[in-house]
Amino acid sequence: MTLGPGPETAETPDPGSGSLRARTSALMGGVFEPATIRTARLVLEPAGADVARAVLAGAGPPAARGWPGPDALQAFRFAVDFGGDPGWLVVRDGLVVGECGTHGPPDPDGVVEIRYGIAVAERGQGLGTEACAALTGWLLGRPGVSCVAASTDAAANSASRRVLERSGFVLDRLDGPLVWYRKERQPAG
């Protein structure tokens, strides 16, 4: 199976101002055009709708044990059903070890929220931090993005908190059981 963007999915009708896909594309304004992101050990490969459908059908690309997890399946299901962006596959040595992406386009202030997940069998090797830092750096280099935000369970997900902190995020706020982090675009100079 070839990794990468695939054919467009059918648009889901919306009684408002056109389809969700059309509204999302207009809001994104090219911010998230698919691009391959490379790090020392990883390749973040745009998933595309065809890959999302294949993963949901159990016929996705070669993957590490335990991938896809429930969060990846939920993100891919949403992308297929509503025409959203499935994000990126996190690939190491030809195997998908995780996924990452955004929860939508930047808000009017230029803040975009990210998501990421690494297969249980691949955790504890710094892959989450490497993927998070790479995605964040790429996003902060896009026009219209001034800040990248992420949330995680304050008590139950200390590993995700460490990923964010090691990726240069700072604590923003507590919101019930969630802790929010953010990383601002640094001024040029």
SEBA-525013 format. One record per residue (C-alpha): residue number from 1; residue in three letters; x, y, z. Coordinates in steps of 0.1 Angstrom, whole numbers, padded with zeros to 4 digits. Example, Ala and Ser with C-alpha at 12.3 -4.5 7.8 and 13.67 -1.06 7.14 Angstrom:
<atoms>
nr->1	rest->ala	east->0123	north->-0045	up->0078
nr->2	rest->ser	east->0137	north->-0011	up->0071
</atoms>
This chain:
<atoms>
nr->1	rest->met	east->0000	north->0000	up->0000
nr->2	rest->thr	east->0013	north->0035	up->-0009
nr->3	rest->leu	east->0012	north->0060	up->0020
nr->4	rest->gly	east->0000	north->0094	up->0011
nr->5	rest->pro	east->-0029	north->0115	up->0002
nr->6	rest->gly	east->-0056	north->0098	up->-0018
nr->7	rest->pro	east->-0087	north->0108	up->-0037
nr->8	rest->glu	east->-0112	north->0131	up->-0022
nr->9	rest->thr	east->-0140	north->0116	up->-0002
nr->10	rest->ala	east->-0176	north->0124	up->-0010
nr->11	rest->glu	east->-0188	north->0156	up->0006
nr->12	rest->thr	east->-0212	north->0155	up->0035
nr->13	rest->pro	east->-0242	north->0178	up->0029
nr->14	rest->asp	east->-0245	north->0206	up->0054
nr->15	rest->pro	east->-0276	north->0228	up->0057
nr->16	rest->gly	east->-0254	north->0259	up->0064
nr->17	rest->ser	east->-0229	north->0274	up->0040
nr->18	rest->gly	east->-0220	north->0243	up->0021
nr->19	rest->ser	east->-0203	north->0210	up->0030
nr->20	rest->leu	east->-0181	north->0205	up->0060
nr->21	rest->arg	east->-0152	north->0198	up->0037
nr->22	rest->ala	east->-0157	north->0230	up->0017
nr->23	rest->arg	east->-0160	north->0251	up->0049
nr->24	rest->thr	east->-0129	north->0234	up->0065
nr->25	rest->ser	east->-0109	north->0239	up->0033
nr->26	rest->ala	east->-0119	north->0276	up->0032
nr->27	rest->leu	east->-0110	north->0280	up->0069
nr->28	rest->met	east->-0076	north->0262	up->0065
nr->29	rest->gly	east->-0066	north->0284	up->0036
nr->30	rest->gly	east->-0039	north->0260	up->0026
nr->31	rest->val	east->-0024	north->0259	up->0061
nr->32	rest->phe	east->-0024	north->0222	up->0062
nr->33	rest->glu	east->-0015	north->0212	up->0026
nr->34	rest->pro	east->-0001	north->0176	up->0029
nr->35	rest->ala	east->0036	north->0175	up->0034
nr->36	rest->thr	east->0060	north->0148	up->0045
nr->37	rest->ile	east->0079	north->0157	up->0076
nr->38	rest->arg	east->0112	north->0140	up->0084
nr->39	rest->thr	east->0131	north->0137	up->0116
nr->40	rest->ala	east->0162	north->0117	up->0125
nr->41	rest->arg	east->0142	north->0085	up->0130
nr->42	rest->leu	east->0107	north->0091	up->0118
nr->43	rest->val	east->0087	north->0101	up->0087
nr->44	rest->leu	east->0054	north->0118	up->0093
nr->45	rest->glu	east->0035	north->0108	up->0061
nr->46	rest->pro	east->0002	north->0125	up->0053
nr->47	rest->ala	east->-0024	north->0098	up->0057
nr->48	rest->gly	east->-0050	north->0108	up->0031
nr->49	rest->ala	east->-0086	north->0096	up->0030
nr->50	rest->asp	east->-0077	north->0063	up->0012
nr->51	rest->val	east->-0053	north->0053	up->0039
nr->52	rest->ala	east->-0078	north->0062	up->0066
nr->53	rest->arg	east->-0104	north->0040	up->0049
nr->54	rest->ala	east->-0079	north->0012	up->0045
nr->55	rest->val	east->-0070	north->0014	up->0082
nr->56	rest->leu	east->-0107	north->0013	up->0092
nr->57	rest->ala	east->-0112	north->-0018	up->0070
nr->58	rest->gly	east->-0082	north->-0035	up->0087
nr->59	rest->ala	east->-0061	north->-0033	up->0055
nr->60	rest->gly	east->-0038	north->-0004	up->0064
nr->61	rest->pro	east->-0001	north->-0002	up->0059
nr->62	rest->pro	east->0024	north->-0024	up->0079
nr->63	rest->ala	east->0022	north->-0013	up->0115
nr->64	rest->ala	east->0037	north->-0020	up->0149
nr->65	rest->arg	east->0019	north->-0042	up->0173
nr->66	rest->gly	east->-0010	north->-0023	up->0189
nr->67	rest->trp	east->-0015	north->0002	up->0162
nr->68	rest->pro	east->-0040	north->0016	up->0154
nr->69	rest->gly	east->-0054	north->0023	up->0188
nr->70	rest->pro	east->-0088	north->0036	up->0197
nr->71	rest->asp	east->-0079	north->0073	up->0193
nr->72	rest->ala	east->-0064	north->0067	up->0158
nr->73	rest->leu	east->-0095	north->0048	up->0148
nr->74	rest->gln	east->-0118	north->0076	up->0161
nr->75	rest->ala	east->-0098	north->0102	up->0142
nr->76	rest->phe	east->-0098	north->0082	up->0110
nr->77	rest->arg	east->-0135	north->0074	up->0113
nr->78	rest->phe	east->-0143	north->0111	up->0118
nr->79	rest->ala	east->-0121	north->0120	up->0087
nr->80	rest->val	east->-0138	north->0095	up->0065
nr->81	rest->asp	east->-0174	north->0102	up->0077
nr->82	rest->phe	east->-0171	north->0140	up->0077
nr->83	rest->gly	east->-0144	north->0148	up->0052
nr->84	rest->gly	east->-0118	north->0159	up->0077
nr->85	rest->asp	east->-0081	north->0156	up->0076
nr->86	rest->pro	east->-0068	north->0122	up->0089
nr->87	rest->gly	east->-0035	north->0138	up->0097
nr->88	rest->trp	east->-0001	north->0120	up->0095
nr->89	rest->leu	east->0011	north->0085	up->0100
nr->90	rest->val	east->0042	north->0083	up->0122
nr->91	rest->val	east->0065	north->0058	up->0104
nr->92	rest->arg	east->0098	north->0043	up->0116
nr->93	rest->asp	east->0117	north->0018	up->0095
nr->94	rest->gly	east->0087	north->0012	up->0072
nr->95	rest->leu	east->0062	north->0004	up->0100
nr->96	rest->val	east->0035	north->0028	up->0112
nr->97	rest->val	east->0042	north->0033	up->0149
nr->98	rest->gly	east->0016	north->0060	up->0156
nr->99	rest->glu	east->-0003	north->0089	up->0142
nr->100	rest->cys	east->-0006	north->0127	up->0147
nr->101	rest->gly	east->-0026	north->0155	up->0134
nr->102	rest->thr	east->-0048	north->0185	up->0143
nr->103	rest->his	east->-0083	north->0188	up->0157
nr->104	rest->gly	east->-0091	north->0213	up->0129
nr->105	rest->pro	east->-0079	north->0245	up->0114
nr->106	rest->pro	east->-0064	north->0274	up->0135
nr->107	rest->asp	east->-0090	north->0295	up->0154
nr->108	rest->pro	east->-0093	north->0332	up->0146
nr->109	rest->asp	east->-0063	north->0339	up->0170
nr->110	rest->gly	east->-0041	north->0314	up->0150
nr->111	rest->val	east->-0042	north->0287	up->0177
nr->112	rest->val	east->-0044	north->0251	up->0164
nr->113	rest->glu	east->-0048	north->0220	up->0187
nr->114	rest->ile	east->-0028	north->0189	up->0180
nr->115	rest->arg	east->-0032	north->0152	up->0188
nr->116	rest->tyr	east->-0007	north->0124	up->0187
nr->117	rest->gly	east->-0005	north->0087	up->0197
nr->118	rest->ile	east->0022	north->0060	up->0196
nr->119	rest->ala	east->0016	north->0023	up->0197
nr->120	rest->val	east->0020	north->0009	up->0232
nr->121	rest->ala	east->0048	north->-0015	up->0220
nr->122	rest->glu	east->0068	north->0015	up->0207
nr->123	rest->arg	east->0065	north->0038	up->0237
nr->124	rest->gly	east->0093	north->0048	up->0260
nr->125	rest->gln	east->0118	north->0055	up->0231
nr->126	rest->gly	east->0111	north->0092	up->0226
nr->127	rest->leu	east->0091	north->0086	up->0195
nr->128	rest->gly	east->0061	north->0106	up->0208
nr->129	rest->thr	east->0083	north->0136	up->0216
nr->130	rest->glu	east->0101	north->0134	up->0182
nr->131	rest->ala	east->0068	north->0133	up->0163
nr->132	rest->cys	east->0052	north->0160	up->0185
nr->133	rest->ala	east->0081	north->0183	up->0181
nr->134	rest->ala	east->0083	north->0178	up->0144
nr->135	rest->leu	east->0046	north->0184	up->0138
nr->136	rest->thr	east->0046	north->0214	up->0161
nr->137	rest->gly	east->0076	north->0229	up->0143
nr->138	rest->trp	east->0060	north->0224	up->0109
nr->139	rest->leu	east->0027	north->0239	up->0120
nr->140	rest->leu	east->0044	north->0270	up->0135
nr->141	rest->gly	east->0060	north->0275	up->0102
nr->142	rest->arg	east->0026	north->0277	up->0084
nr->143	rest->pro	east->0009	north->0311	up->0077
nr->144	rest->gly	east->-0020	north->0317	up->0100
nr->145	rest->val	east->-0006	north->0296	up->0129
nr->146	rest->ser	east->0007	north->0316	up->0159
nr->147	rest->cys	east->0004	north->0289	up->0186
nr->148	rest->val	east->0000	north->0252	up->0189
nr->149	rest->ala	east->-0020	north->0238	up->0218
nr->150	rest->ala	east->-0026	north->0204	up->0233
nr->151	rest->ser	east->-0045	north->0189	up->0262
nr->152	rest->thr	east->-0042	north->0157	up->0281
nr->153	rest->asp	east->-0056	north->0142	up->0313
nr->154	rest->ala	east->-0039	north->0159	up->0341
nr->155	rest->ala	east->-0037	north->0129	up->0364
nr->156	rest->ala	east->-0039	north->0098	up->0342
nr->157	rest->asn	east->-0015	north->0107	up->0314
nr->158	rest->ser	east->0018	north->0119	up->0328
nr->159	rest->ala	east->0036	north->0104	up->0298
nr->160	rest->ser	east->0018	north->0128	up->0274
nr->161	rest->arg	east->0026	north->0157	up->0297
nr->162	rest->arg	east->0063	north->0148	up->0295
nr->163	rest->val	east->0060	north->0146	up->0256
nr->164	rest->leu	east->0046	north->0181	up->0255
nr->165	rest->glu	east->0071	north->0195	up->0280
nr->166	rest->arg	east->0101	north->0179	up->0262
nr->167	rest->ser	east->0087	north->0194	up->0229
nr->168	rest->gly	east->0089	north->0229	up->0243
nr->169	rest->phe	east->0053	north->0234	up->0254
nr->170	rest->val	east->0045	north->0253	up->0285
nr->171	rest->leu	east->0016	north->0248	up->0309
nr->172	rest->asp	east->-0013	north->0271	up->0299
nr->173	rest->arg	east->-0041	north->0262	up->0323
nr->174	rest->leu	east->-0061	north->0235	up->0341
nr->175	rest->asp	east->-0096	north->0229	up->0329
nr->176	rest->gly	east->-0113	north->0202	up->0350
nr->177	rest->pro	east->-0095	north->0169	up->0345
nr->178	rest->leu	east->-0076	north->0184	up->0315
nr->179	rest->val	east->-0043	north->0202	up->0315
nr->180	rest->trp	east->-0036	north->0225	up->0286
nr->181	rest->tyr	east->-0002	north->0232	up->0271
nr->182	rest->arg	east->0008	north->0257	up->0244
nr->183	rest->lys	east->0038	north->0266	up->0223
nr->184	rest->glu	east->0040	north->0300	up->0207
nr->185	rest->arg	east->0056	north->0309	up->0174
nr->186	rest->gln	east->0089	north->0327	up->0182
nr->187	rest->pro	east->0095	north->0361	up->0167
nr->188	rest->ala	east->0120	north->0360	up->0138
nr->189	rest->gly	east->0153	north->0373	up->0146
</atoms>
